[in-house]
Amino acid sequence: MVIRETPQGVIERPRSAVIRDGLGVGVAVGLSGFAFGVTAAGSGISVLQACALSLLVFTGASQFALVGALAAGGNPFTAAAGAFFLGTRNAFYGLRLSQLLALPKAVRPLAAHWVIDETTAVALAQPGRKSARLGFTVTGLTLYVLWNLTTLLGALGAEAIGDTTVWGLDAAGPAVFLALLAPMVKGPTERAVAALALVLGLGLLPVLPSGVPVLIAALAAPAVLWMKGRRS
């Protein structure tokens, strides 16, 4: 692979390589919107509401958390709180990307809507600002279009076949969510967080309202980091 150096001394990757990375991530994750559409329809959300969530919220983990809590009979405010809590990580991504991309002020509000896990990962993997901007844009555009299109198809398909539990499609959302998380659980710290979150979530599920256990399970990360800090 040829790597080009700019007059400022910054090494940039070829445009074709950056575009290929962005398209690959965008297509792979964008197709998961079908699972969200199916899950949303199975939880009682209308096709219009499911599409509005993908258009306006556009962060998969938060969307799955919201419809999952609603499907389990959770309070809408509790479900929304869980979704909001998961979505706050994008604000921290934005702080890093604002320095890296240095976009004009006029386009920052629009770009902020695309600040998610995948666009951040592709942008940060680039060696220079020009490549990072291109990777962010290609990934964001591809993922946004496909995610919304497959959400519509999934919701329409689930509505057409009726009860999604008969077909086992109600498990599609959690399965996709676990598939996205699995590659991130590598080191001992990540495994400890995952194990503690699993114990908290499943242990509190029978005694707390739907949506609350996932909020408490989120405390696993700071708890494990605190214990690790004390040991070191």
Secondary structure, DSSP 8 states (H G I E B T S, - for coil): ---EE-TTS-EE--HHHHHHHHHHHHHHHHTTHHHHHHHHHHTT--HHHHHHHHHHT--HHHHHHHHHHHHTT--HHHHHHHHHHHHTHHHHHHHHHHHHH---TTTHHHHHTT-SHHHHHHHHTSSSHHHHHHHHHHHHHHHHHHHHHHHHHHHHHHHHH--HHHHTGGGHHHHHHHHHHGGG--SHHHHHHHHHHHHHHHHHTTTS-TTHHHHHHTTHHHHHHHHHHHH-
